[in-house]
Amino acid sequence: MALDGTRGLRVELTLALDADAPDRLLGFALVLPAQDNPQACALAYLAVDANHRRKGIARGLLDAVRGRYACVELSAFAQQVPWFENMGLQVVASAGPQAERLRDVRLDTLAEQARACVSERKRVH
């Protein structure tokens, strides 16, 4: 899966940058807008630097995504479900460990591509 638009896949990357050091990335949300519904998206990846967790950054990133899309879909590990429920999201389906393993491989690929996008942004700016 390419994140450069060459395969018709639109992506959005929302960054959380340090106000005191704008070149320092604190976290990001990688969103895949639905092709058939402008009000829906899939949250493919949500990450916050380990040194900046528990400061509301993930909540802010998720709020930014939810501010743009009425419907946000995602996959999460069972232990992550309570956090997303606290953020106001609801479980609508569940899958077994085999689905999680396949999802992990795909998310690792997306995460690496997102890191490359962030690195490219730092070089441009």
C-alpha positions in Angstrom: 0.0 0.0 0.0 1.5 3.3 -1.0 0.9 6.6 0.8 1.9 8.8 -2.0 -1.4 8.8 -3.9 -0.1 6.8 -6.8 -2.6 4.0 -6.2 -5.6 6.2 -5.7 -5.4 6.0 -1.9 -6.0 9.3 -0.2 -4.3 9.7 3.2 -4.2 12.4 5.8 -1.5 12.8 8.4 -2.2 15.0 11.4 0.9 16.0 13.4 1.3 17.1 17.0 4.4 19.2 17.2 6.1 20.7 20.2 5.1 24.4 20.5 8.6 25.3 21.8 10.4 23.2 19.1 8.2 22.9 16.0 10.6 20.4 14.4 10.0 18.0 17.3 7.2 15.5 16.5 5.2 14.5 19.6 2.6 12.3 17.9 0.6 11.7 14.8 -2.7 10.3 13.5 -2.8 8.6 10.1 -6.2 8.7 8.5 -7.6 6.9 5.4 -10.7 8.8 4.2 -13.4 6.6 2.9 -13.6 6.8 -0.9 -17.4 6.6 -1.0 -18.3 8.8 2.0 -16.7 12.2 2.7 -17.9 12.0 6.4 -16.1 8.7 7.1 -12.6 7.6 7.6 -10.4 4.8 9.0 -7.9 5.7 11.7 -5.0 3.6 10.6 -2.5 4.7 13.1 -2.4 6.8 16.3 1.0 7.3 18.0 2.5 9.5 20.7 6.2 9.7 21.6 6.7 7.7 24.8 8.2 10.7 26.6 5.1 12.8 26.0 2.3 10.3 26.8 -0.5 11.1 29.3 -0.5 14.7 28.4 -3.6 14.7 26.2 -1.8 14.5 22.9 -3.6 11.4 21.7 -6.9 12.8 22.8 -6.2 16.0 20.9 -5.2 14.1 17.7 -8.3 11.9 18.0 -10.5 15.0 18.6 -9.0 16.6 15.5 -9.9 13.6 13.4 -13.4 13.4 14.9 -13.8 17.1 14.1 -13.4 16.4 10.4 -15.2 13.1 10.2 -18.6 12.1 11.6 -17.7 8.4 11.4 -14.2 7.1 12.5 -13.5 3.4 12.1 -10.5 1.7 13.6 -9.1 -1.6 14.7 -7.6 -2.0 18.2 -6.2 -4.7 20.5 -8.6 -5.8 23.2 -6.5 -4.0 25.9 -6.9 -0.7 24.0 -10.7 -0.8 23.8 -11.3 0.8 27.2 -9.2 3.9 26.2 -11.1 4.3 22.9 -14.4 3.8 24.8 -13.3 6.6 27.2 -12.8 8.8 24.1 -16.4 8.2 23.1 -16.0 5.5 20.5 -18.0 2.3 20.5 -17.2 -1.3 19.7 -19.2 -2.5 16.8 -17.4 -5.8 16.0 -14.5 -8.0 17.2 -12.2 -10.5 15.6 -9.8 -13.2 16.8 -6.0 -13.2 17.2 -5.4 -14.2 13.5 -7.1 -11.0 12.3 -4.9 -9.0 14.8 -1.7 -10.6 13.4 -2.6 -9.7 9.8 -3.6 -6.2 10.8 -0.2 -5.8 12.6 1.7 -6.5 9.5 -0.3 -4.0 7.5 -0.1 -1.4 10.3 3.7 -1.8 10.6 3.9 -1.1 6.9 1.7 2.0 7.2 3.7 3.2 10.3 6.9 3.0 8.4 5.4 4.9 5.5 4.1 7.5 7.9 7.5 7.9 9.5 8.9 8.5 6.0 6.3 11.1 5.3 7.2 12.9 8.6 10.9 12.7 7.7 10.2 14.2 4.3 8.2 17.0 5.8 11.1 17.9 8.1 13.4 18.1 5.2 11.1 20.3 3.2 10.4 22.8 6.1 
